[in-house]
Amino acid sequence: MSARIFSTCILAAAFTFSGVVFAGDPALTLSIHDKQFEPKQLALPSGIKLKLVIRNLDGLPAEFESSDLSREVVVPGHGEVTIYVGPLDPGNYQFFNDFNHEMQGTIVAAPAVKKVN
């Protein structure tokens, strides 16, 4: 096996076992508008890793912060950021704007409902 093919195989295995999320994976959007999070309560399935896109529709920057999720990121005015959350255990996870503590929200992680045919 050539060194190039071997390196590619090692890299692929590393991504497989590290839980890396790729572009086609599930995504949710949280907006900041009129100095509020929309929605204030964001539901997502527990047990899977998700991409969370935070869009700031206001002109002022906001800081998405959550001790529960161990995340802290500044979202520029009229900008957006992407973070990854999970896999989460079922439960509630609080978040807030560190620049305006009155802006608060909750992520509710619940087991996915299985469809019965």
Secondary structure, DSSP 4 states (H G I P E B T S, - for coil): --HHHHHHHHHHHHHHHHTPPPTTS-EEEEEEETTEEESSEEEEETTS-EEEEEEE-SSS-EEEEETTTTEEEEE-TT-EEEEEE-PPPSEEEEEEETTEEEEEEEEEEEPPPPP--
